Amino acid sequence: MKHEFTRPERFVSGTVGEPGERAFYLQVRSNSRLFSVAVEKAQVQAMSARLEVMIAEVRKANPLIAIEKLPIDDTSLESPIEAEFQIGAMSLAWDEESKLICIELFELEDDEEESEGEVVELNISLAVAAAFAARSKAVVNAGRLPCPFCGIPIDPRGHLCPRANGYRR
């Protein structure tokens, strides 16, 4: 089943839970329709990094293109936060004709099922993409601080640092 959103009012990433145990979500609001999907932290990082590259490439190719600056959206995810499915693969492309970024989010495939998985197709402006990337970087970086010695995230209770021969940090 395909869910299409063209120029949604809101497209954001967000989390539920405490650092170290957070669940990541992407949420789309279009009119009265609210749609949420579960996503991995690394997927949010990859999507925001790729969107930043795409925006830079579009600006380089079209120096006169205007990208409006949207207000910062730092509000939490809208309730109810119920994931329609878990994202497996993503696709991002620039549509020169419509001047929109097309994002496709594919449901994580279950090897036992033969049926087609669900797909979310978003067509967003460069301004929405830039706002999404900025918020996503903040959401990802709001987690646990990395250990200064090994780089592994530190739990609130500390962690066993491999570079310190297993001594608790």
C-alpha positions, 0 to 999 in steps of 0.5 A: 500500500502506498501513502502519498504526501505532497507538501505536508504541513509538518515532516519531522523526526523525534524520539520517545524514551530516555537516552540510551533507550530511545525509539526514533520516529518520522512523523508526517502531518497533512491536513487532519492526517497524522502518519508515523513510522519507526526508524533507526537512529542511523537512518535518521542520521543518514537521511539528514546528511543526504538532504544537506548534500542534496540542498547544497547540490541544488543550490550549486546547480541553480544559484538563483533558487530561493529557499525560504527559512522556516521557523524552528520546529522544536515541539514534540511529536504529536500524539498518538505516536503509533508506528504504522511500520518499521522503515527498511530502505529509503530513497531520496531524489530531486525532481527538477520539474516540480522543484521538490525532493521526493522521499520514499520510505519502504517497510522493513521486509519480512522474509516470510511474507510474499506480499508487497510492503507499505511505502510512504512517498513524500514530496517536500520543498527544499525549505522543509528538507532543510528544517528536517535536517536541522531538527534531525541533527539536534534530535540525534545529538540529544542522546548520550554523551560519548566517552572521551576515551573510546567514543562509546556512548556513556550510560547514566550508570557509567560504562565499561571502557575498553580503552581503560581495561574494563574499568568503569567510567 
